[in-house]
Amino acid sequence: MTQVVLGENEGIDSALRRFKRQVSKAGILYDVKSHRHFETPQDKRKRKAVAARRKRRFNQ
């Protein structure tokens, strides 16, 4: 769970910016978008193939 504690003289804009940064770093929006709708078997295979390629590239 992501949370932001406001500082003494901190504005709401900077706190919102920090919150957005933490949410994107945690991958929350990516997870929500991936579970938004039904995924066809073809899309699932394509997504897994791309993830495998990405994983293989970073492990070398």
Order of alpha helices (4+ residues) and beta strands (2+ residues): alpha-alpha-alpha
